[in-house]
Amino acid sequence: MDILTPIERLNRWMTLRGLKPNTVIIYNRIARKFLDQHQQPIHEITRQDVEQYLLAFAERGASPQTRNLALAALRCLFRTTVGRDVLADIPAVKSPRRLPAILSGTEILRLLQATKTTKYRAIFMLAYGAGLRVGEITALQVQDIDSQRMLLHIRHGKTGPRFVMLSPLVLEALRSYWKDCRPTGPHLFPGNGGRAALSRTAINHTLLKVAREAGISKRVHPHKLRHCFATHMLESGADIRTVQILLGHTSLESTARYLHLSTARLRQTSSPLDLIGTPKGRFLG
């Protein structure tokens, strides 16, 4: 007889599925809050109960991303306990596509100059100079740095392992950090007294603080530096396929959004009106 609790069944399923640790933590938090609010066996919770729970997110003004995350977590919870996806026909929230405000090269330089510690300067340079996700940075180990071939081995990427280029400036920043801190554990950037990897919260908090000190008014977060990497790569002439590989995107469509941010290319593109009657416009007839 299976005597596992709904949370235990959910965790077993997520472990078998190999979900990322951060996803496991978030799904657990959502599922526990939902079950705490509904003090009854999960088989007695109705679809209407779930809809009402999700509607409360909308009434509180939660973002589409937050609401869709809650729906995804509850679908997993019910699938692993009830045995079928009883929430399959609850629609996800349509999320308007917003283009993030990209930092200029000058603003990136000001940000790095305002970063006083070698540890966080190396972290921010990895986010911008190699386009890494914050989770990829915290998972880095010393052996992932290949200074001979000037490559970084990303072993725990969102879509699988990959290699990215190691900028000489990033390598210099990593060596300065190593000289100052000499981390002894497996993590390149340890936190919590060296027993675990540095937390995302610590990185985000420090970046916000540094951005304010640098006089940057735009909203800045670690993933914004990855956006800047992709956009600036395209503006400097890199082809979109190369950028896709460096970012670790499985779909070219995910990378193509950065073309909309590449204003340098837009400024360099001529209108057909400007081409008529010129040698470049001969193909127009």
ChimeraX attribute file (.defattr): number of C-alpha atoms within 10 A of each C-alpha:
attribute: neighborCount
match mode: 1-to-1
recipient: residues
	/A:1	3
	/A:2	5
	/A:3	7
	/A:4	11
	/A:5	11
	/A:6	19
	/A:7	18
	/A:8	15
	/A:9	19
	/A:10	24
	/A:11	20
	/A:12	14
	/A:13	17
	/A:14	20
	/A:15	13
	/A:16	9
	/A:17	9
	/A:18	10
	/A:19	13
	/A:20	14
	/A:21	12
	/A:22	10
	/A:23	13
	/A:24	16
	/A:25	11
	/A:26	14
	/A:27	23
	/A:28	20
	/A:29	14
	/A:30	18
	/A:31	21
	/A:32	15
	/A:33	10
	/A:34	16
	/A:35	17
	/A:36	10
	/A:37	10
	/A:38	15
	/A:39	9
	/A:40	10
	/A:41	9
	/A:42	15
	/A:43	9
	/A:44	9
	/A:45	14
	/A:46	12
	/A:47	12
	/A:48	10
	/A:49	12
	/A:50	18
	/A:51	13
	/A:52	11
	/A:53	16
	/A:54	19
	/A:55	14
	/A:56	13
	/A:57	15
	/A:58	14
	/A:59	8
	/A:60	8
	/A:61	11
	/A:62	13
	/A:63	13
	/A:64	16
	/A:65	13
	/A:66	14
	/A:67	18
	/A:68	17
	/A:69	18
	/A:70	21
	/A:71	24
	/A:72	16
	/A:73	20
	/A:74	23
	/A:75	19
	/A:76	22
	/A:77	29
	/A:78	21
	/A:79	18
	/A:80	20
	/A:81	19
	/A:82	13
	/A:83	10
	/A:84	13
	/A:85	15
	/A:86	13
	/A:87	19
	/A:88	12
	/A:89	7
	/A:90	13
	/A:91	9
	/A:92	15
	/A:93	15
	/A:94	9
	/A:95	10
	/A:96	7
	/A:97	7
	/A:98	6
	/A:99	11
	/A:100	14
	/A:101	13
	/A:102	21
	/A:103	21
	/A:104	11
	/A:105	11
	/A:106	8
	/A:107	16
	/A:108	20
	/A:109	12
	/A:110	17
	/A:111	21
	/A:112	19
	/A:113	12
	/A:114	17
	/A:115	20
	/A:116	10
	/A:117	12
	/A:118	18
	/A:119	18
	/A:120	20
	/A:121	22
	/A:122	25
	/A:123	23
	/A:124	27
	/A:125	21
	/A:126	27
	/A:127	24
	/A:128	22
	/A:129	23
	/A:130	22
	/A:131	27
	/A:132	27
	/A:133	21
	/A:134	21
	/A:135	20
	/A:136	17
	/A:137	24
	/A:138	22
	/A:139	20
	/A:140	21
	/A:141	18
	/A:142	13
	/A:143	12
	/A:144	15
	/A:145	18
	/A:146	15
	/A:147	13
	/A:148	6
	/A:149	9
	/A:150	13
	/A:151	17
	/A:152	21
	/A:153	19
	/A:154	21
	/A:155	15
	/A:156	16
	/A:157	20
	/A:158	16
	/A:159	10
	/A:160	11
	/A:161	11
	/A:162	15
	/A:163	17
	/A:164	18
	/A:165	16
	/A:166	19
	/A:167	17
	/A:168	12
	/A:169	13
	/A:170	21
	/A:171	20
	/A:172	12
	/A:173	21
	/A:174	21
	/A:175	15
	/A:176	17
	/A:177	21
	/A:178	17
	/A:179	11
	/A:180	12
	/A:181	12
	/A:182	12
	/A:183	16
	/A:184	11
	/A:185	14
	/A:186	16
	/A:187	20
	/A:188	25
	/A:189	27
	/A:190	20
	/A:191	15
	/A:192	9
	/A:193	8
	/A:194	15
	/A:195	12
	/A:196	15
	/A:197	21
	/A:198	20
	/A:199	15
	/A:200	13
	/A:201	9
	/A:202	11
	/A:203	17
	/A:204	16
	/A:205	12
	/A:206	14
	/A:207	22
	/A:208	16
	/A:209	13
	/A:210	21
	/A:211	22
	/A:212	15
	/A:213	13
	/A:214	18
	/A:215	12
	/A:216	16
	/A:217	8
	/A:218	13
	/A:219	13
	/A:220	20
	/A:221	16
	/A:222	22
	/A:223	17
	/A:224	18
	/A:225	25
	/A:226	23
	/A:227	25
	/A:228	25
	/A:229	24
	/A:230	27
	/A:231	24
	/A:232	22
	/A:233	19
	/A:234	21
	/A:235	18
	/A:236	11
	/A:237	10
	/A:238	13
	/A:239	11
	/A:240	17
	/A:241	14
	/A:242	13
	/A:243	21
	/A:244	18
	/A:245	16
	/A:246	17
	/A:247	25
	/A:248	23
	/A:249	17
	/A:250	13
	/A:251	11
	/A:252	13
	/A:253	10
	/A:254	12
	/A:255	20
	/A:256	15
	/A:257	15
	/A:258	23
	/A:259	16
	/A:260	11
	/A:261	21
	/A:262	19
	/A:263	15
	/A:264	15
	/A:265	15
	/A:266	12
	/A:267	8
	/A:268	8
	/A:269	9
	/A:270	10
	/A:271	8
	/A:272	10
	/A:273	8
	/A:274	10
	/A:275	14
	/A:276	14
	/A:277	11
	/A:278	10
	/A:279	8
	/A:280	11
	/A:281	13
	/A:282	10
	/A:283	9
	/A:284	10
	/A:285	6
